[in-house]
């Protein structure tokens, strides 16, 4: 398993869903990630990303912040441009992607006051946590798995959102 490559489709994880099947799939997903013995991230072109420096950390935050701003500005094309190739392929058009986020992930769609927490590597995947508030002032933790592209650009490869009051965090 030393050549284990993790390229999961995180877009299948539903934001804010609290159904039993969601929690089971989240646990199974985390177990798969932790069972993968890859100690380093794999970029979209197969390059190994063993660590990210401060410049990459800033680029990751800028990417997520720009997508949140695009949602706030109701700019579907721009929001879609920050999604990884696999997310873009899954949704096909900016309009479908934008509608999915608006309808199923209202905490992200209407995110306010983003506060970035520590970037974490789990099973070879770099995940950026962001605490956001929704329209009602409720706090959420959005976890963004990031994918580095061949040109060095970081794109969002999905998101998992949980209420901060959730005891299952």
ChimeraX attribute file (.defattr): number of C-alpha atoms within 10 A of each C-alpha:
attribute: neighborCount
match mode: 1-to-1
recipient: residues
	/A:1	8
	/A:2	8
	/A:3	8
	/A:4	13
	/A:5	18
	/A:6	18
	/A:7	16
	/A:8	15
	/A:9	13
	/A:10	18
	/A:11	20
	/A:12	14
	/A:13	17
	/A:14	20
	/A:15	22
	/A:16	20
	/A:17	16
	/A:18	12
	/A:19	10
	/A:20	9
	/A:21	10
	/A:22	16
	/A:23	14
	/A:24	11
	/A:25	15
	/A:26	15
	/A:27	12
	/A:28	12
	/A:29	15
	/A:30	13
	/A:31	12
	/A:32	14
	/A:33	18
	/A:34	13
	/A:35	12
	/A:36	17
	/A:37	16
	/A:38	20
	/A:39	17
	/A:40	19
	/A:41	25
	/A:42	22
	/A:43	22
	/A:44	19
	/A:45	10
	/A:46	12
	/A:47	13
	/A:48	15
	/A:49	15
	/A:50	12
	/A:51	13
	/A:52	14
	/A:53	7
	/A:54	9
	/A:55	8
	/A:56	15
	/A:57	16
	/A:58	11
	/A:59	15
	/A:60	26
	/A:61	19
	/A:62	13
	/A:63	21
	/A:64	24
	/A:65	17
	/A:66	16
	/A:67	24
	/A:68	21
	/A:69	18
	/A:70	20
	/A:71	22
	/A:72	16
	/A:73	12
	/A:74	15
	/A:75	15
	/A:76	19
	/A:77	15
	/A:78	18
	/A:79	23
	/A:80	24
	/A:81	17
	/A:82	22
	/A:83	24
	/A:84	20
	/A:85	17
	/A:86	18
	/A:87	20
	/A:88	18
	/A:89	10
	/A:90	13
	/A:91	15
	/A:92	13
	/A:93	13
	/A:94	18
	/A:95	15
	/A:96	15
	/A:97	19
	/A:98	22
	/A:99	13
	/A:100	14
	/A:101	18
	/A:102	16
	/A:103	9
	/A:104	14
	/A:105	20
	/A:106	15
	/A:107	26
	/A:108	25
	/A:109	23
	/A:110	20
	/A:111	22
	/A:112	18
	/A:113	12
	/A:114	19
	/A:115	13
	/A:116	17
	/A:117	13
	/A:118	10
	/A:119	19
	/A:120	14
	/A:121	18
	/A:122	17
	/A:123	20
	/A:124	25
	/A:125	23
	/A:126	24
	/A:127	22
	/A:128	22
	/A:129	23
	/A:130	22
	/A:131	20
	/A:132	23
	/A:133	21
	/A:134	16
	/A:135	12
	/A:136	8
	/A:137	12
	/A:138	12
	/A:139	20
	/A:140	22
	/A:141	26
	/A:142	25
	/A:143	22
	/A:144	23
	/A:145	25
	/A:146	26
	/A:147	25
	/A:148	23
	/A:149	17
	/A:150	12
	/A:151	8
	/A:152	12
	/A:153	13
	/A:154	24
	/A:155	24
	/A:156	26
	/A:157	23
	/A:158	23
	/A:159	23
	/A:160	20
	/A:161	23
	/A:162	21
	/A:163	21
	/A:164	16
	/A:165	11
	/A:166	10
	/A:167	7
	/A:168	8
	/A:169	9
